[in-house]
Amino acid sequence: ETFASATALIKYVTRLIEGGEASSLENIVKDPEKTLNARQIFKAVEEKDPVAEKALNRFVHYLGIGIANLINIFDPEVIALGGGISESGDLFLEELRKKTKERTYVKALNPTEIVIAELKNDAGILGSGMFVMEE
């Protein structure tokens, strides 16, 4: 969560910009009436913004370490990524798989599959709704 979450991504981009790195996101970060979000960062990645790309690379690095640790401990068949960041999985999923594989010591024959969850960011709200319906 400290390094591999939307909040961490936003904080890191903000820190880089406040430290003087040039970015298309600068006007959002420096305007107190605006709030930077992960969607804006991913859009900047698509536009080849160097700060956004640097932040995404850091995010993928740490998420890869975390996922590799889970695989090494629990040896799951599948890891499904959800939440808001999963909406932009096409920007980082292949690199994440590569980074994870570099640190995985089990499952050489049948590696753990890393996928984007079908429900993406809606899992929590749908689960809450199902819980209420059961009551």
Sequence and secondary structure as in RCSB ss.txt:
>XXXX:A:sequence
ETFASATALIKYVTRLIEGGEASSLENIVKDPEKTLNARQIFKAVEEKDPVAEKALNRFVHYLGIGIANLINIFD
PEVIALGGGISESGDLFLEELRKKTKERTYVKALNPTEIVIAELKNDAGILGSGMFVMEE
>XXXX:A:secstr
  SSSHHHHHHHHHHHHHTT   TTHHHHH TT    HHHHHHHHHTT HHHHHHHHHHHHHHHHHHHHHHHHH 
 SEEEE SGGGGGGGGTHHHHHHHHHHT  S SSS  EEEE TTGGGHHHHHHHHHHHH 
